[in-house]
């Protein structure tokens, strides 16, 4: 298994499509770049982290329509900060790593079993 951190802001549209079509599992904080999940192959995995103040279903619905294995992680906390953010968005969040791993391991297993099953 290879794990990579990728940022779409410096990629062309074509590069984003190629990357997503060859990605087995994508995970990250809810945001606009997740529109690229539409280019993932069916039964690929998608883990989305939510802010504690918002749980928007855009990409969950898209994942279900494109037949992805989806996990939403919503029980996160806002990291304490001295700097106030007026609209409440773009705050740093604290994620319970143990809880995430309890959801990530079955996600990996589901993708492996469903995307790469052998037909005899």
N, C-alpha and C positions, 0 to 999 in steps of 0.2 A: 504494500500500500504506500502510495506517495501522497504527502500532505503539502499543499502549497497555499500561500497567501497571494491573492490576485486583486488588482484594482483596475476597474474598467475605465477610469477616467483618461488613461493614456492609450487606450486600445481603439482601433477602428471598429466599425460595426461588424465587418467580416471577421476580424480576429475574435470578437466577442462570441459570435455565432459558432465558430470553429471550436473555441474553448468550451463553451457550454455543451455542445453536442458530444464532446468527448469526456465530459465530467460525470463521474458516478454519483458523487454526493457534494452538495454545496451547502454551506452553513454560514450564517452571519446575522447581523442586526437588520431588522426590517428597514427597507429603503428602496429607492427607485431602481437601483441596479438589478433588483430581483425580477424585473420584467423579462430579463434574459432567461429565466427558467423555461420559457416557452420553447426554447431551442434544445432543451435536454431530451434525451431519449426516454421513452416510457419506462417506468419502474426504476428510474434513477431516484436518488434521495435528496430531500430538501429539508433542512432544519433552520427555522426562522426564530430569532430572538426578538422579543417585544419589550418596549419601554413599559415600566410599571404604570404609566398614565394613559397608555393607548394600546388597544388590541384591534388592529384593523385587518379585515379578512381578505383584502385584495389578492394577495399572493397565495393564501391558503386555497381560495376558490380557483385560482389559475392552476395551482398544483393539482388539484383534484380533477379539473377538466382535461389536463394534459397527462393524467395517469402517473403522477409522481408519488413516491412514498413520502408522506409529509409528517413532520413533527413541529409543532409550535411550542416555544418555551416562553411562558408568560409570567411565571412567578419570580420576577427579578426585582431588585431594589435599586433605588437611586443612590449613587455614591455621594457621600457628603462633600460639599464644595463651598468655598467661601464666595465664589462668584455666582451671582444670581443670573438666571436665564429667564428672560421675560415671558416667553411663550411656553416654556416647559419642555420644548423639544431639544434634541441633541444633547441630552444630559448623559453623563457617563453612568453606566449601570453596573451593578454587581450581580454576577450570575453564580448560582450554586453549582460548582463543577461536578460534584458527586451526583446531583440530580440530572445534570446534562448527560453525564456518562451512562446513567441508568436508562436514558432514552436513546443515546447515540449508538450503543452496542446493538440493541435490537434493530435500529434503523440500518446499520451496516449489514446485519444478518439478513434482514428482509430484502435489501437491494441485491445482495449476493445470491440469495435463493430465487428471487423472482426475476431478476434481470439476466442472470447467467445460469438458469436451470438447464439441465441436459434432457433432451427428449430421446427416449430409448425405443 
